[in-house]
Structure formats: C-alpha cells, structure tokens
C-alpha cells in the first residue's frame, strides 16, 4: 500500500495547533465549577465552537455567551431550559446526531451526558471528567428513593439503558482527565480506563486572604463557622446544622436548593440561613469565618479551595476530593464519619488549637490551584494525547 506522506510528515514534525476545536458541555444553564472549567478551555482555544444540550445565554458568562453555541435537538424541546433533566433519556441520541466531522480536536466536559459524541477516527477526543453520572451510578439508590413509585419505575429502566450507553461510549474517548484522584478511581471502576488528574481552577483574583487593609484576617478576629453549598441531600447541610445544635458557636449557611425550606424551619438559633449570596460578597464571608464546614463526599470540591485561598481552614469529611486539597493539621482537619459526634469532635479539636492555623500559610497552599496552573497542566495533557493519537495513525 502506498505510504501516506501527509500522516508521516505529521508524525515527524512538531505538533501543529489543531485546525478546529469543539468543546462539548452537558448543559449551559448557570455558572458553576464545570462552566468555569469550560471558560478556561476557551482561553486555551479561543476560536473553539461550543456544543451543548441546552443553553440559557442570560445565565452564563459573557465569555461563553460570545462564542458560537450549538444546541442538540433537546434544546428545541418544550420547556427544555428549565426542565432539561426530564429529557435525559433523549440526550445520548442527541449527542450522536451532532456533526463533528470538521473538528480535529474534541474536548468533552463530562458530568451529564457529553462524552458520547461521534468524531472522525483521526480526531483526538479528550474527556475532562468532573464525575461519571452519579445519579445512574453511585447515587442511583438515593436518587431513586426520592421519586414517586411511577417515576421510580421509569427511572429504573432509563438508568439501566444509560449505564449501558455510558460504559460503551467510554471507548470513544482517546484520553480521560479527572478532576481529582477520587474521580480517577471512579473512572477506573466504572469505565475500566486510566485517567490523568488535573485539579479544576479557582479564581485567585477574586479569592484572597487580605481584608480591606491588605492584611490577612487573623484567627482571633474570626467569629463564626461557615457552610457553603447547594442545599440538596447529598451535600449534607443537615449534618452541619445538627452538629451546631446545642453548641455555643455560630454557623452561617450559604446556599439554596430543595432542602432550604426544611432546614430553615428546623435550624437552631445559632444557625443563620443566608440563602443565595453573590459571588462578589463571598470573599468577605470566607475571611470572617473561623473555619469552613465541608461534610459532603464530593468529586473535588471548589468551595474548600476558595475558603483556603481566603486563609480559612476547612473541617472536611475525610473522603472524596477534599483529600486532594486539604492538608491535615496544616490547612484543616478531617473527620472520619458523616455523623454529628464525628463532626463535633473535629470542631472541638479545632477550637482547642485554632490559633495554630495560619491564614497566610493556608492561602499560600491554595495558590497551587489557580487558573494559570490549570491551563498549563491541561494543555500538557492535551498535547500529549494528541501526539500519541496522531502517531498511531501515522504508523498505521
């Protein structure tokens, strides 16, 4: 067979920039950790085109909204912007109908269905995985338990089909990148694939240890504990609130969600439910806190890094992504069980030695999770995967 000179030349030459790049994200209906990662991908490839199931341009950043965004057919269905999750069963087919034949680099951002796109054989497909879809895997039982009997019957069949599709489409990915060692282990368990680890970025320009006078707020001047998260069951805000019931210490709870009303009605007097707080106001809240309470088993957890960037130590459940960011005894403490006694013991331990936690040292540790560091590490992974993929085609 004649030698393909173009492929051989590509293998022997320095890796050229990708001609066209596609970014695949599950849905764009707000700005959370996954969307911040997408923004950083866009800084690496500013001319990239974005594909998603549903987009609400009023709820995403100007940087994302300024790019061409193609919705799958799910975005054209009735009520999709608010009720996109009800169309979950249609998303696999919707991804497969996207025409990505013009793109030689595809970056999928996976937490909901995103990685199952079909690409050219010579295109490189890299998946940055925030988490395999938890509601069909390790959170399946908890998700199902919250549904009515008819919904549960439907979801049982849907989740079974989605699990088959999800595992089979892992073969369409050339290289997996996980946001933590915890997620890398779950990728191995779920897909039987190795994954590199690149921690997601934190906005160090917004979050820093200094108060209005430019000095870190010392522990002695910090008056309350802080909980920050979406108020849904697995985030375990109930555990944080119950742990402060009876303690002579104040707790401020930031967040909204399905649990807000129930938790507000049962909160003791020393717990203040703040609801949603604007991003611009969060640094001052972090700086005023003795410690952040982080009781969930998270894939990574941006909130602890934001808190540490402000010089605030973290009391975290000792499982999941927090193990990648919190350093025991230096930037926080771990508690071993998701129980009130276990968390209260950690609070007591922290109170006994909280002056030993230096805000400046904690903030320096958080500098290792900045956006520039993320882009450098991500680009190195992308370039390595592209080179390996193109070399395979050159040899073939």
Secondary structure, DSSP 8 states (H G I E B T S, - for coil): ----HHHHHHHHS-----S-EEEEES-BSS-SHHHHHHHHHHHHSTT-EEEES-B-GGGS-HHHHTS-EEE-GGGGSTTHHHHGGGGHHHHHHHHHT---TT-SEEEEEESSS-TT----TTSEEEEEES-S-GGGTTTHHHHHHTS-HHHHHHHHHHHHHHHHHHHHHGGG-SEEEESSHHHHHHHHHHH---EEE----B-TTT--SB-TTSSB--GGG--EEEEES--SGGG-HHHHHHHHTT-SS-EEEE--STTHHHHHHH--TTEEEEE---HHHHHHHHHTEEEEEE-S--SS-HHHHHHHHTT-EEEEESSTTHHHH--BTTTEEEESSSSHHHHHHHHHHHHHHGGGS-HHHHHHHHGGGBHHHHHHHHHHHHHHHHHHHHHHHHH-
